[in-house]
Amino acid sequence: MNTKLLSLMTASIMGAAALGSGMAAQERLTPELFMTMSRVGEMSLSPDGKTAVYAVSFPDVKANKASRELFTVALDGTGRKQITETSAGEYAPVWMNDGKRIAFMTTESGSMQLWTMRADGTDRRQLSDIEGGITGFLFSPDEKQVLFTKNIKYGKRTADLYPDLDKATGRIVTDLMYKHWDEWVETIPHPFLAVVADGMITSGRDILEGEPYEAPMKPWAGIEDFSWSPDGQSIAYACRKKTGKAYSLSTNSDIYIYNIPTGKTRNISEGMMGYDTYPKFSPDGKQIAWISMERDGYESDLKRLFVADLTTGERKHVNPTFDYNVDMLQWTPDSKGIYFLACKEAETHLWEIALRSGKIRRITAGQHDYADFSVRNNTMLAKRHSYEVPDDLYNVSLKNGEARAITAENKAILDRLSPITCEKRWMETTDGGRMLTWVVFPPNFDKNKKYPAILYCQGGPQNTVSQFWSFRWNMRLMAEQGYIVIAPNRHGVPGFGQKWNEQISGDYGGQNMRDYFTAVDEMRKEPYVDADHIGAVGASYGGFSVYWLAGHHEGRFAAFIAHAGIFNMEMQYATTEEMWFANWDMGGAFWDKDNTVAQRTYATSPHKFVQNWDTPILMIHGELDFRILASQAMAAFNAAQLRGVPSEMLIYPDENHWILQPQNALLFHRTFFGWLDRWLKP
């Protein structure tokens, strides 16, 4: 590691000690030490399959930012080398020029632009100077063209309507989707095409010229929703060609193919009504694959794998018997199969499908999640994590799935910690189902002692409680503070079949809440669980769960923490932005009195059961959260205060649905564990 990063890590660790982390023992993961852990980002495998380039972020709590650098490492784990050292940071590295150079994005010139450098980090060259900067890039197969994405102006602002009021801050709103997640919608991303020549790229051809649509689609999609044809003549992209109210009510995106010579676009998924995303041309150029959901308005529908013949236009669902979500596609070199990620029973692994036979083969196994992969020259590079270990890179055998770690970015910290144990338990739910519940034990667990416990309530709501590693909701960090963590995969999460996943829609306060009681009641039977000191925590839908549990728990819990949670369902419906989500999950509008599903939803709104609140509760929320407004936490806090319930609120004026700034993140953890320790560790 270079002097700069070594100094940064040393300063971070010394700072953690100065902040009272208890570093002298060097065996417990405190929030302060946790916040010094590095984070592995994007990765790319060289064309010969022998070297990886990857990004690593190093948080600096004192500076309230992170430094971001690029490294290379051989696929046998040797020769790890840092190849950048800048204050700007580098993003999205990819190999080019047959492995001789690396392209990446950086703000070194003042805005995010495309740069290249030699594989050893020398000879840095700026390739683009696009006004306003770029947000992503993808080279054509011959590297003579580049597709880049940038934000363009959307709609009219007040100054456009009244030029003499150029200092006015008010926004005049005339349609829906005026806000999204954490932004006022005043720009949208568009894809641009440029020729790579000797000079600087300063502009490009907007392949959606005059179309007021997002590509890539906010908030999650990126350059992965684009694909070049092998001959460099066409670009496939995913787009939901809707605006305003229509956009807010629909998830119906499509896969389009733009022909570069003619400038014409065709829709190859027309008539398919749900999300269609992640298009990928086959290596022989004869087919295209993508991920498709069936139903419009249902963003958590089953992700199916589709393949279309580009000559005949025939579309085929190639995995109809596979009842699990398909993610991240890559064709096999012979165009006869596809590699993908899928989560089954709360573990995300690598799979392969043979298109002719339809046979699906699971490549990897184990108690962890794979998060990314790339296959080149018959070699697979993958990124994975678990409750015990954050992201690292692995060399995975395509033949038997054997994985060998080639990085260990947090080894120095992990080696100083006592190991933790995570057990998989199956519990019978009240409707006769089988629920997988993770139970994470503290370091040096002694079954003859009693421990306070935490019920983890998942957000989403339809997100699997898999072996994720999060820098906000971290199972190991919770266990390291002396808690047994109970993490159920209740009804309404994928990875256990479509029927299990769909149960939650229109039934927020139903079976899934009984599942939480099942998990807690089963664990209360264990002699090492302190049944009088169990807390419940969660964010988003998990925050809703906490608010709901507070009014129904019948003494099961001794403390609650709700982050970014829904307190008043009627207000949530009327103030959120993606109306397809609210309509599908809640069943419809609260004013539709003849809609029995919707009326059942609103009848179970947490705010209607505040009269039962009697247990200490902490609310956390960000004021830039436009998905679930901060007024939800304020209303819950006010209600608790007026009821005389011990309560506290942590409100962030500059955070959204997540907590992104290092000092705010550390404040989150200190407040979080301070509250739990106060009420669960008498």
KOLZAPA-81590 format. One line per 10 residues: number of its first residue (from 1); their letters; for each residue x, z, y of C-alpha. Coordinates in steps of 0.1 Angstrom, whole numbers, always signed. Each point is the difference from the previous one (the first is absolute). Layout:
% KOLZAPA-81590
NUM> a> X/Z/Y ~ ... .
This chain:
% KOLZAPA-81590
1> mntkllslmt> +0/+0/+0 ~ +13/-8/+35 ~ +10/+26/+25 ~ -32/-4/+21 ~ -24/+6/-29 ~ +22/+27/-15 ~ -2/+18/+34 ~ -37/-6/+2 ~ -6/+15/-35 ~ +23/+29/+7 .
11> asimgaaalg> -17/+7/+33 ~ -34/-2/-17 ~ +9/+25/-27 ~ +17/+23/+25 ~ -31/-3/+22 ~ -22/+9/-29 ~ +20/+31/-6 ~ -2/+9/+37 ~ -37/-5/-2 ~ -2/+28/-26 .
21> sgmaaqerlt> -4/-21/-31 ~ +17/+25/-23 ~ +27/-24/-9 ~ +24/+27/-12 ~ -18/+2/-33 ~ +3/-38/-4 ~ -27/-1/-26 ~ -34/-5/+17 ~ -13/-30/+18 ~ -12/+12/+34 .
31> pelfmtmsrv> -18/-21/+26 ~ +31/-1/+21 ~ +22/-13/-29 ~ -28/-23/-11 ~ +1/-17/+34 ~ +36/-9/-4 ~ -6/-21/-32 ~ +8/-37/+4 ~ -27/-26/-7 ~ +6/-32/-19 .
41> gemslspdgk> -18/-29/+16 ~ -1/-38/-7 ~ +22/-15/-26 ~ +11/-35/-11 ~ +18/-14/-31 ~ +27/-26/+4 ~ -6/-35/-15 ~ +25/+7/-28 ~ -17/+33/-9 ~ +32/+20/+5 .
51> tavyavsfpd> -4/+18/+33 ~ -28/+18/+19 ~ -2/+4/+38 ~ -23/+28/+12 ~ -9/+20/+30 ~ +3/+38/+4 ~ -15/+22/+27 ~ +17/+32/+10 ~ -24/+23/+20 ~ +15/+20/+29 .
61> vkankasrel> -24/+28/+9 ~ +19/+11/+31 ~ +0/-35/+14 ~ -36/-5/-12 ~ +8/-34/-15 ~ +17/-16/-30 ~ +31/-22/-4 ~ -5/-30/-23 ~ +29/-18/-18 ~ +5/-26/-27 .
71> ftvaldgtgr> +20/+5/-32 ~ +10/-22/-29 ~ +6/+11/-36 ~ +8/-18/-32 ~ -27/+0/-27 ~ +23/+20/-22 ~ -1/+28/+26 ~ +36/-5/+13 ~ +13/-11/+34 ~ -26/+16/+22 .
81> kqitetsage> +9/-10/+36 ~ -15/+5/+34 ~ +0/-33/+18 ~ -16/+9/+34 ~ +5/+27/+26 ~ -21/-5/+31 ~ -24/+21/+21 ~ -27/-26/-2 ~ -5/+0/-38 ~ -5/-28/-24 .
91> yapvwmndgk> -32/-10/-19 ~ -11/-23/-29 ~ +33/-13/-13 ~ -1/-31/-22 ~ +28/-21/-15 ~ +6/-36/+11 ~ +26/-27/-1 ~ +3/+5/-38 ~ +10/+36/+5 ~ +26/-5/+26 .
101> riafmttesg> -21/+13/+29 ~ -28/+25/+6 ~ -29/-5/+24 ~ -17/+30/+16 ~ -19/+13/+30 ~ +13/+22/+28 ~ -7/+11/+35 ~ +36/-3/+10 ~ -7/-26/+27 ~ -29/+21/+14 .
111> smqlwtmrad> -29/-13/-21 ~ -4/-5/-37 ~ +17/-33/-9 ~ +14/-18/-30 ~ +38/+3/-6 ~ +24/-9/-28 ~ +33/+12/-11 ~ +25/-4/-28 ~ -6/+19/-32 ~ +27/+25/+11 .
121> gtdrrqlsdi> -17/+7/+33 ~ +23/-20/+22 ~ -7/-30/+22 ~ -34/+12/+13 ~ -19/-29/+17 ~ -33/+1/+18 ~ -23/-28/-13 ~ -31/+5/+21 ~ -10/+9/+35 ~ -38/+0/-2 .
131> eggitgflfs> -18/+14/+30 ~ -15/+34/-9 ~ +20/+1/-33 ~ -10/-8/-36 ~ -17/+22/-27 ~ +12/-18/-31 ~ +17/-31/-14 ~ +2/-22/-31 ~ +24/-29/-5 ~ -9/-32/-18 .
141> pdekqvlftk> +17/-6/-34 ~ +26/-22/+16 ~ +4/+24/+30 ~ -5/-29/+24 ~ -32/+14/+14 ~ -12/+36/+6 ~ -34/+14/+3 ~ -2/+30/+24 ~ -29/+22/+11 ~ -5/+14/+35 .
151> nikygkrtad> -29/+16/+19 ~ -19/-22/+24 ~ -25/+10/+27 ~ -36/+5/-12 ~ -31/+1/+22 ~ -3/+6/+37 ~ +13/+32/+17 ~ -13/+15/+32 ~ +27/-16/+21 ~ -11/-34/-14 .
161> lypdldkatg> -35/+6/+12 ~ +9/+16/+33 ~ +35/-10/+11 ~ -3/+22/+31 ~ -3/+31/-22 ~ +34/-4/-17 ~ +6/+37/-1 ~ -34/+9/-15 ~ +2/+17/-34 ~ -35/-4/-12 .
171> rivtdlmykh> -8/-23/-29 ~ -33/-20/+0 ~ -12/-2/-36 ~ -26/-26/-11 ~ +5/-3/-38 ~ +10/+21/-30 ~ +36/+4/-14 ~ +12/+9/+35 ~ +22/+26/-16 ~ +17/+1/-34 .
181> wdewvetiph> +18/+29/-17 ~ +22/+10/+30 ~ -2/-28/+25 ~ -24/-17/+25 ~ -3/-35/-13 ~ +16/-21/+27 ~ +24/-20/-22 ~ -2/-16/-34 ~ +28/-13/-23 ~ +5/-37/-5 .
191> pflavvadgm> +24/-20/-21 ~ +24/-25/+16 ~ +21/-27/-15 ~ +35/-9/+13 ~ +29/-22/-10 ~ +33/+18/-7 ~ +27/-18/+20 ~ +32/+8/+17 ~ -17/+13/+32 ~ -21/+31/+6 .
201> itsgrdileg> -36/-1/-12 ~ -21/+7/+31 ~ -34/-13/-11 ~ -20/-14/-30 ~ -31/-18/-10 ~ -30/+24/-3 ~ -16/-10/-33 ~ -32/+17/+11 ~ +1/-15/+34 ~ -33/+7/+18 .
211> epyeapmkpw> -13/+22/-28 ~ -8/+36/+11 ~ +8/+14/-35 ~ +27/+24/-14 ~ +27/-13/-23 ~ +13/+23/-14 ~ -31/+22/-1 ~ +3/+34/+16 ~ +7/+27/-6 ~ +18/-3/-34 .
221> agiedfswsp> +10/-36/-6 ~ +34/-15/+9 ~ +21/-29/-9 ~ -9/+4/-37 ~ -33/-17/+8 ~ +18/-33/+6 ~ +17/-23/-25 ~ +20/-33/+3 ~ -5/-28/-25 ~ +32/-9/-19 .
231> dgqsiayacr> +2/-33/+18 ~ -3/+17/+34 ~ -29/-22/+10 ~ -28/+26/-1 ~ -6/+37/+9 ~ -26/+21/-17 ~ -14/+30/+19 ~ -28/+26/-2 ~ -24/+3/+30 ~ -35/+14/+7 .
241> kktgkaysls> -13/-26/+24 ~ -25/+23/+18 ~ -1/+18/+33 ~ -19/+29/+17 ~ -30/+14/-18 ~ +3/-25/-29 ~ +36/+11/-5 ~ -10/+37/+0 ~ -26/-6/-27 ~ +19/-22/-25 .
251> tnsdiyiyni> +30/+0/-22 ~ -3/-37/-9 ~ +34/-14/+5 ~ +12/-33/-16 ~ +32/-18/-11 ~ +8/-30/+22 ~ +26/-26/-5 ~ +15/-16/+31 ~ +16/-35/-4 ~ +29/-2/+24 .
261> ptgktrnise> +3/-38/+3 ~ -38/-5/+7 ~ -8/+33/+16 ~ -31/+2/-21 ~ -12/+32/-17 ~ -22/+5/-31 ~ -17/+30/-14 ~ +7/+4/-38 ~ -20/+32/-5 ~ -32/-11/+18 .
271> gmmgydtypk> -31/+17/-15 ~ +21/+30/-12 ~ -16/+28/+21 ~ +24/+29/-1 ~ +36/+6/+12 ~ +23/-29/-11 ~ +37/+8/+7 ~ +36/-3/-11 ~ +2/-38/-7 ~ +31/-12/-20 .
281> fspdgkqiaw> +8/-36/-9 ~ +14/-5/-35 ~ +37/-11/-2 ~ -11/-35/-13 ~ -24/-3/+30 ~ -30/-9/-23 ~ -19/+34/+3 ~ -7/+28/+23 ~ -8/+36/-8 ~ -16/+27/+21 .
291> ismerdgyes> -18/+34/-1 ~ -37/-2/+3 ~ -28/+26/+4 ~ -35/-12/-10 ~ -24/+16/+25 ~ -3/-3/+37 ~ +1/+33/+19 ~ +17/+20/-28 ~ +37/+5/+9 ~ +7/+20/-32 .
301> dlkrlfvadl> -14/-25/-24 ~ +20/-9/-31 ~ +31/-21/+9 ~ -1/-29/-24 ~ +27/-26/-7 ~ -11/-36/+7 ~ +19/-33/-5 ~ -11/-34/+13 ~ +12/-34/-11 ~ +11/-18/+32 .
311> ttgerkhvnp> -8/-34/-14 ~ -35/+6/-14 ~ -10/+30/+22 ~ -11/+19/-32 ~ +1/+38/+6 ~ +4/+25/-29 ~ -2/+37/-2 ~ +29/+5/-24 ~ -3/+37/-8 ~ -38/+6/-5 .
321> tfdynvdmlq> +5/+28/-25 ~ +26/+19/+20 ~ -20/+29/+17 ~ +28/+10/+25 ~ +11/-12/+34 ~ +26/-28/+2 ~ +26/+3/+28 ~ +32/-19/+11 ~ +2/-33/-19 ~ +31/-20/-10 .
331> wtpdskgiyf> +0/-31/-22 ~ +23/-3/-30 ~ +26/-28/+6 ~ -18/-23/-25 ~ -33/+3/+18 ~ -16/+12/-32 ~ -4/+36/+8 ~ -3/+26/+28 ~ +16/+34/+6 ~ -21/+26/+18 .
341> lackeaethl> -5/+37/+7 ~ -30/+19/-13 ~ -9/+37/+0 ~ -15/+12/-33 ~ -9/+37/-5 ~ +18/+11/+32 ~ +34/-17/-7 ~ +9/-33/+16 ~ +21/-23/-21 ~ +13/-36/-4 .
351> weialrsgki> -20/-24/-21 ~ +2/-37/-10 ~ -28/-24/-9 ~ +4/-32/-21 ~ -24/-25/+16 ~ -7/-22/-30 ~ -9/+28/-24 ~ -11/+26/+26 ~ +21/+26/-18 ~ +11/+29/+23 .
361> rritagqhdy> +32/+19/-7 ~ +9/+33/+16 ~ +37/-1/+8 ~ +7/+36/+12 ~ -12/+35/-9 ~ +5/+36/+11 ~ -12/+26/+24 ~ +7/-18/+33 ~ -13/-28/+22 ~ +17/-33/+6 .
371> adfsvrnntm> -6/-12/+36 ~ +18/-33/+3 ~ +19/-26/-21 ~ +18/-33/+0 ~ +11/-22/-28 ~ +29/-25/+4 ~ +23/-16/-26 ~ -17/+20/-28 ~ +7/+33/+17 ~ -25/+24/+14 .
381> lakrhsyevp> +6/+23/+30 ~ -27/+26/+5 ~ -7/+30/+22 ~ -16/+31/-14 ~ -8/+37/+8 ~ -18/+30/-15 ~ -12/+35/+11 ~ +36/+11/-7 ~ +22/-27/+15 ~ -5/-23/+31 .
391> ddlynvslkn> +5/-38/-1 ~ +32/-14/-15 ~ +9/-34/-14 ~ +1/-8/-37 ~ +13/-28/-23 ~ -28/-6/-24 ~ +3/-18/-33 ~ -26/-28/-3 ~ +2/+2/-37 ~ -7/+38/-7 .
401> gearaitaen> -6/+15/+34 ~ +30/+22/-1 ~ +8/+11/+36 ~ +34/+10/+14 ~ +3/+15/+35 ~ +24/-19/+22 ~ -5/+22/+31 ~ -3/+37/+5 ~ -6/+3/+37 ~ -10/+37/+0 .
411> kaildrlspi> +23/+12/-28 ~ +19/+24/+22 ~ -33/+19/+8 ~ -17/-3/-34 ~ +31/+13/-18 ~ -3/+32/+20 ~ -36/+6/-11 ~ -14/+17/-30 ~ -20/-24/-21 ~ -38/+0/+1 .
421> tcekrwmett> -25/-8/-28 ~ -30/-23/+1 ~ -25/+1/-28 ~ -28/-25/-8 ~ -32/+16/-11 ~ -33/-15/-11 ~ -32/+19/+10 ~ -36/-6/-10 ~ -22/-6/+31 ~ -36/+12/+3 .
431> dggrmltwvv> -13/-35/-8 ~ +21/-2/-32 ~ +29/-20/+14 ~ +37/+5/-5 ~ +19/+8/+32 ~ +38/-1/+2 ~ +13/+28/+22 ~ +36/+4/+10 ~ +13/+36/+1 ~ +32/+6/+19 .
441> fppnfdknkk> +18/+33/-6 ~ +25/+17/+24 ~ +37/+1/-7 ~ +10/+27/-25 ~ -36/+3/-11 ~ -7/+31/-21 ~ -32/-1/-19 ~ +0/+38/+0 ~ -4/+2/+37 ~ -30/-9/+22 .
451> ypailycqgg> +2/-28/+26 ~ -23/-10/+28 ~ -13/-36/-4 ~ -10/-30/+21 ~ -27/-25/-9 ~ +11/-34/+14 ~ -30/-22/+10 ~ +8/-37/+1 ~ -8/-23/+29 ~ -11/-36/-1 .
461> pqntvsqfws> -24/+9/-15 ~ +10/-26/-27 ~ +37/+7/-3 ~ +15/+11/-33 ~ +18/+34/-1 ~ +30/-16/-15 ~ +36/+10/-1 ~ +4/-7/+37 ~ +27/+14/+23 ~ -13/+6/+35 .
471> frwnmrlmae> +17/+14/+31 ~ -33/+16/+10 ~ -19/+10/-32 ~ +29/+8/-22 ~ -7/+17/-33 ~ +35/+12/-5 ~ +2/+15/+35 ~ -32/+19/-7 ~ +13/+13/-33 ~ +34/+9/+15 .
481> qgyiviapnr> -18/+25/+23 ~ -11/+20/-31 ~ -34/-17/-7 ~ -15/-15/-31 ~ -14/-34/+11 ~ -32/-12/-16 ~ -5/-38/+5 ~ -31/-14/-17 ~ -7/-37/-4 ~ -37/+6/+6 .
491> hgvpgfgqkw> -27/-26/-3 ~ +4/-27/+26 ~ +37/-9/-5 ~ +14/-32/-16 ~ +22/+0/-31 ~ -27/+13/-23 ~ -23/-30/-2 ~ -24/-16/+25 ~ -29/+22/-10 ~ +20/+32/+8 .
501> neqisgdygg> +12/-14/+33 ~ -34/-11/+12 ~ -18/+33/-6 ~ +8/+13/+34 ~ -16/-27/+20 ~ -32/+14/+16 ~ +7/+34/-16 ~ +26/+17/+22 ~ -14/+35/-7 ~ -8/-5/-37 .
511> qnmrdyftav> +19/-3/-33 ~ +34/-2/+16 ~ -5/+34/+17 ~ -11/+15/-33 ~ +33/-14/-14 ~ +19/+20/+25 ~ -18/+31/-12 ~ +8/-9/-36 ~ +37/-3/+8 ~ +1/+33/+18 .
521> demrkepyvd> -21/+19/-25 ~ +21/-13/-29 ~ +32/+11/+17 ~ -14/+34/+10 ~ -1/+8/-37 ~ +38/-1/-2 ~ +15/+35/+2 ~ +28/-13/+24 ~ -25/-12/+26 ~ -10/+25/+26 .
531> adhigavgas> -38/-7/+0 ~ -5/+19/+32 ~ +25/-21/+20 ~ -8/-37/-4 ~ +0/-24/+30 ~ -15/-35/+4 ~ +18/-26/+21 ~ -5/-37/+7 ~ -1/-29/+25 ~ -25/-27/+10 .
541> yggfsvywla> -25/+1/-29 ~ +20/+29/-12 ~ -7/+16/+33 ~ -37/-7/-5 ~ +3/+16/-34 ~ +15/+32/+15 ~ -28/+2/+26 ~ -26/-5/-27 ~ +17/+25/-24 ~ +0/+26/+29 .
551> ghhegrfaaf> -38/+0/-1 ~ -5/+0/-38 ~ +30/+17/-17 ~ -17/+33/-9 ~ +32/+20/+4 ~ +24/-22/-19 ~ +23/-5/+30 ~ +19/+23/+23 ~ +11/-26/+26 ~ -6/-36/+11 .
561> iahagifnme> +19/-27/+18 ~ -17/-32/+11 ~ +20/-28/+16 ~ -17/-30/+16 ~ -32/+9/-19 ~ -36/-10/+4 ~ -21/+30/+11 ~ -32/-18/+12 ~ -9/-30/-20 ~ -25/-13/+25 .
571> mqyatteemw> +26/+0/+28 ~ +25/-16/-24 ~ -24/-29/-6 ~ -6/-5/+37 ~ +36/+3/+11 ~ +22/-16/-27 ~ +11/-36/+3 ~ +0/-17/-35 ~ -37/+0/-5 ~ +3/-16/-35 .
581> fanwdmggaf> +16/+32/-11 ~ -27/+22/+14 ~ -28/-22/-13 ~ +14/-1/-35 ~ +12/+35/-4 ~ -28/+18/+19 ~ -27/-24/-12 ~ -11/-11/+35 ~ -10/+13/+34 ~ -14/+34/+5 .
591> wdkdntvaqr> -30/-14/+19 ~ -11/-19/-30 ~ -25/+26/-13 ~ -11/-22/-29 ~ +35/-3/-14 ~ +2/+28/-27 ~ +37/-4/-6 ~ +9/+3/+37 ~ -24/+29/+5 ~ +16/+19/-29 .
601> tyatsphkfv> +34/-6/+16 ~ -10/+14/+33 ~ -19/+29/-16 ~ +34/+12/-14 ~ +19/-3/+32 ~ +24/+31/+3 ~ -13/+9/+35 ~ -34/+9/-15 ~ +15/+28/-21 ~ +20/+18/+27 .
611> qnwdtpilmi> -23/+30/-4 ~ +18/+6/-33 ~ +35/+0/+14 ~ +18/+33/-6 ~ +36/-10/-8 ~ +30/-6/+23 ~ +3/-36/+9 ~ +27/-21/+18 ~ -9/-34/+16 ~ +27/-26/+8 .
621> hgeldfrila> -7/-33/+18 ~ +16/-27/+21 ~ -17/-13/+32 ~ +11/-35/-7 ~ -19/+0/-33 ~ -27/-27/+6 ~ -11/+0/-37 ~ -12/+36/+1 ~ -1/+13/+35 ~ +17/+32/+10 .
631> sqamaafnaa> -34/+13/+12 ~ -8/+6/-37 ~ +27/+27/-1 ~ -10/+14/+33 ~ -36/+4/-11 ~ +10/+16/-32 ~ +24/+24/+18 ~ -27/+9/+26 ~ -25/+6/-27 ~ +24/+23/-19 .
641> qlrgvpseml> +8/+19/+32 ~ -36/+5/+8 ~ -7/+12/-35 ~ +28/+25/+3 ~ +20/-16/-29 ~ +38/+3/+4 ~ +11/-34/+11 ~ +27/-20/+17 ~ +4/-35/+12 ~ +31/-22/+3 .
651> iypdenhwil> -8/-30/+22 ~ +25/-28/+8 ~ -6/-22/+31 ~ +24/-26/-12 ~ -5/-3/-37 ~ -25/-21/-20 ~ -15/+4/-35 ~ +36/+9/-11 ~ +27/+21/+15 ~ +29/-23/+7 .
661> qpqnallfhr> +24/+17/+25 ~ +27/+23/-16 ~ -6/+30/+21 ~ -38/-3/-3 ~ +5/-3/-38 ~ +20/+32/-1 ~ -26/+17/+22 ~ -26/-12/-26 ~ +19/+16/-29 ~ +7/+32/+18 .
671> tffgwldrwl> -36/+4/+10 ~ -12/-11/-34 ~ +21/+25/-20 ~ -3/+27/+26 ~ -38/-1/-4 ~ +1/+0/-38 ~ +26/+28/-1 ~ -21/+21/+23 ~ -31/-1/-22 ~ +13/-7/-35 .
681> kp> +31/+23/-1 ~ -13/+34/+8 .
